[in-house]
């Protein structure tokens, strides 16, 4: 892939759920801090209504979805809208893996922040793998 390639990150939009808040914190950390040149954040609400550039990004770039619950809305919405999913992160699985639990949806607390950071690091490595860096 060329240097202009990016990976689209689509995170859970569960605003009232602690694991949804962890998913979003992870996505922001990846896009703003760890991989700003290699990633783009795609928001679920504009994607649902087909708004550009969000709907274009999931067709142009490979996608990593970050789901916060068993509903897996981010994955379903990307698939429904023709995105190329190349990686998936499932937050409940990471909670079990790391033994860290977020405090609440409005304030995920120290454990939630640690969890988001660990998942963001894994997601950054996945971006490198997808882009073959």
QUIKA-V451470 format. One record per residue. N is the residue number from 1. RES is the residue in one letter. OMEGA is omega as a letter, one per 30 degrees, with the letter a starting at -180 (none if undefined). NEAR is the number of other C-alpha atoms within 10 Angstrom. Layout:
BEGIN
n/res/omega/near
N/RES/OMEGA/NEAR
N/RES/OMEGA/NEAR
END
This chain:
BEGIN
n/res/omega/near
1/X/a/9
2/X/a/6
3/X/l/9
4/X/a/7
5/X/l/14
6/X/l/22
7/X/l/28
8/X/l/28
9/X/l/30
10/X/a/29
11/X/l/30
12/X/l/27
13/X/a/20
14/X/a/20
15/X/a/12
16/X/a/11
17/X/l/18
18/X/a/21
19/X/l/29
20/X/l/22
21/X/l/26
22/X/l/33
23/X/a/29
24/X/l/24
25/X/l/20
26/X/a/28
27/X/l/30
28/X/l/20
29/X/l/19
30/X/a/26
31/X/a/20
32/X/a/14
33/X/a/11
34/X/a/17
35/X/a/21
36/X/a/14
37/X/a/14
38/X/a/18
39/X/l/23
40/X/a/23
41/X/l/20
42/X/a/23
43/X/a/19
44/X/a/20
45/X/l/12
46/X/l/13
47/X/a/21
48/X/a/15
49/X/l/11
50/X/a/13
51/X/l/12
52/X/g/10
53/X/a/11
54/X/a/22
55/X/l/21
56/X/a/16
57/X/a/20
58/X/l/25
59/X/a/16
60/X/a/15
61/X/l/19
62/X/a/21
63/X/l/29
64/X/l/28
65/X/l/27
66/X/a/28
67/X/a/27
68/X/a/27
69/X/a/19
70/X/l/9
71/X/l/10
72/X/a/18
73/X/a/20
74/X/l/26
75/X/a/23
76/X/a/13
77/X/l/17
78/X/l/23
79/X/a/14
80/X/a/10
81/X/l/16
82/X/l/12
83/X/l/22
84/X/a/16
85/X/l/20
86/X/l/15
87/X/l/18
88/X/l/19
89/X/a/21
90/X/a/19
91/X/l/24
92/X/l/14
93/X/l/12
94/X/l/17
95/X/l/18
96/X/a/10
97/X/a/10
98/X/a/13
99/X/a/10
100/X/a/16
101/X/l/21
102/X/a/22
103/X/a/15
104/X/a/15
105/X/a/17
106/X/a/12
107/X/a/13
108/X/l/22
109/X/a/16
110/X/l/13
111/X/l/16
112/X/l/25
113/X/l/20
114/X/l/18
115/X/l/26
116/X/a/29
117/X/l/18
118/X/l/15
119/X/l/26
120/X/l/25
121/X/l/16
122/X/a/14
123/X/l/25
124/X/l/20
125/X/l/15
126/X/l/19
127/X/l/25
128/X/l/13
129/X/a/11
130/X/a/17
131/X/l/16
132/X/l/8
133/X/none/10
END
